[in-house]
């Protein structure tokens, strides 16, 4: 694979774009009606697509995405050097605090929030001597 892109279905593309832009401190590399993209790394992108747009493709074979708002549908697990800063910023911007920053059984120090559509975001710091 050359590039991996994770696409979140959002109720309001403009609102979610502003949220992720401030939360991640990144400028979108693409921001047009129907799709916003952020480069998270050289080969990983995060996309934001309006529920109304994707529903034209997946419905009626699948339920409309808006029926799952607030129900966790995925988790973005982002490894950063300062997870507390990201968690605090997210909560200040309206994200829901799900689980405080703490060392987990697998060795990472992780905290969880839910974005404006209920998608779970984990900000983690990997234990320095953890084996991959």
Residue pairs with C-beta under 8 A, 6 or more apart in sequence:
1 43
2 43
3 43
3 44
3 45
4 43
4 44
4 45
5 37
5 44
5 45
5 46
5 47
6 44
6 45
6 46
6 47
6 74
6 76
7 46
7 47
7 48
7 49
8 16
8 46
8 47
8 48
8 49
8 74
8 76
8 115
8 117
8 119
9 49
9 50
9 51
9 54
9 65
9 73
9 117
10 16
10 48
10 49
10 50
10 51
10 116
10 117
11 50
11 51
11 66
11 69
11 116
11 117
12 50
12 116
13 33
13 34
13 36
13 48
13 49
13 50
15 116
16 36
16 48
16 115
16 116
16 117
17 28
17 31
17 36
17 48
19 93
19 94
19 95
19 115
19 116
20 26
20 36
20 38
20 46
20 48
20 115
21 27
21 28
21 38
22 89
22 93
23 86
23 89
23 90
23 93
23 95
23 121
24 38
24 40
24 86
26 38
26 39
26 40
27 38
28 36
28 37
28 38
29 37
29 38
29 39
29 45
30 36
30 37
31 37
34 49
34 50
34 53
35 47
35 48
35 49
35 53
36 47
36 48
36 49
37 45
37 46
37 47
37 48
38 45
38 46
38 47
39 45
40 46
40 78
46 76
51 64
51 65
51 66
54 65
55 64
55 65
55 66
58 65
68 118
69 117
69 118
70 117
70 118
71 118
72 114
72 118
72 119
72 120
73 118
73 119
74 119
74 120
75 119
75 120
75 121
75 122
76 119
76 120
76 121
76 122
77 110
77 122
77 124
78 86
78 121
78 122
78 123
78 124
79 108
79 124
79 125
79 126
80 86
80 123
80 124
80 125
81 125
82 125
83 101
83 109
83 110
83 111
83 123
83 124
83 125
84 101
84 111
86 123
87 97
87 101
87 111
87 113
87 123
90 113
90 115
90 121
90 123
91 97
91 113
94 116
95 113
95 114
95 115
95 116
95 121
96 113
96 114
96 118
97 113
98 112
98 113
98 114
98 120
99 110
99 111
99 112
100 111
101 109
101 110
101 111
101 123
102 109
102 110
102 111
103 109
103 127
104 110
107 126
107 127
107 130
108 124
108 125
108 126
108 127
108 130
109 124
109 125
109 127
110 122
110 123
110 124
110 125
111 122
111 123
112 120
112 121
112 122
113 120
113 121
113 123
114 120
114 121
115 121
